[in-house]
């Protein structure tokens, strides 16, 4: 009787986990700040796995005066470049994306505080992103996963 009770309890716990589960994945920068939060939702209430929905939340970018940043790094495809509004007041910023052989893959002008580049069509690997805004220059090794 006791063994039957234990089996029933374990079955109910497993069933409830299948009915509704969510996984939360956070990405952090080198300083430990959360830069991306992804929530994977799986639920249809019948005990079967339902369609999977990925909710991606980007934190609000509150940049210090004169800062430039690129996130998330590594990226699965979308790369955000944020430039402090004070730097944009001096004029537009320029960016270049290079492969490791030095070939320019993309370049452009940044006129807004945040731009998004879709790197999903690029091969997985390491790229160099260079951003120049006024006298401020930043360079990153961007990993495309």
N, C-alpha and C positions, 0 to 999 in steps of 0.2 A: 504494500500500500504506500509506504513511504517513497519507494523508488518511482512509482507511478506519479506521485505528486511532484517529485523533482523533475521528471521528464516533462510534465505538463507545464510547469513554471518555465523551464528552459525553452520550450516551444513557443510559449507566449512572448517571452522576451525577444526571441529571434524574429517572430512574426511582427512585433511592433517595430523593430528596427528596419524590416523590409518595407513596411507600410509607409513610413515617413522617415527619411534620413537626410541629413545635410552635412556637407563638408565645407569647412571654411579654410581657405588658403590665403596666407598673408605673405607679401614680399616686402623686404626691408632693404634700405640702403646701407652703406658702410657704417653710418653713424647710428644705426638702429632705429631709424624713423620708418614707420610703415608707409610704403609708397603705393601699394595696391592691395585690395582685398577682393578675393573672388569667392563667391558662394555657389556651391554646386547643390542644387535642389533636386531630389528624387522623391516623388510622391504621387500616388493615385488613389490611395486608401484601400486598395483591394489586396494588398500583399504582393502584387507584381511590380516590377520595376517600371516606372513610367518614363515619359520623355524627360530628357535631362535638360535643365536650364542653367546656364552660367550667367550669373549677375556679377558684373565687374564694376567696382566702385573706385573711382579715382578720388583721392583726398583733395580738398581745396589747396591750391598752391598759394602759400603766403610767403613769398620770397623776401629775403632781406634786401635792402636797397643795394642796387648794383650787382645782383646775383643772376647767374644763368645756371639752369639745371636740365638734365635729361633723365627721363624715367619711363617705365621700369627698365632696369638693366640687370639681368638679361631680359630680353623681350621675346614674346611669342609671335610678335608681328607689329603691334602698334607701339610706336615710340613717341612720347610727348616731349617737346622742348619748351621750357618756360623761361622767359626773359623778364627781368624786373621792369615794371613800367617806367621807372626812372631812366633806365638805359634806352628805352624806346623813345623817350622824350627828346633824346639827343639825335634821333634819326632811326632808320630801320636797321635791323641786324641781318647778317648774312650767315648762311650755313652751307656746309659741304659734307657729303658723306662719301668716304673713300673705301675701297677694298684694301686689303693688305699689300697689294702691289702698287698702290698709290693712284690707281685709276679713279676718277671722279664718277660716282654712280648717280648722285643727285646733288643739286645745288639750288639755292633759292633765297628769297628775301623773307624775313620775319617782320610782319607789321603789327601782329597781335601779341598779347602776353603769352599765349600758349598756342602752339601749332602741333599737329599730329601727323606723323609720317607712318604710312603703312609699309612695313618691310616684309610682309608675308610672301611677296613674290621673289624676295631675295633668298639666296641659298643660305642654309644654316652655317654660321661661322662668326668670325670676328670682323668688325668694321670700325673705322675711325670716323667720328663725328667731330667736326670743328665748327664752332660758332664764334663770330666776331660781332660785338655790339659796341660801337664807339671805340674806346681804347681797351675795352675788356675782351679778352680772348680766353676761350675754354676749349678743351679737347678731351674726348672720352673714347675708350675702347668699348664699343657696343657689341654685346653678344646676342646674336639672333639664334634662338633655340628652335 
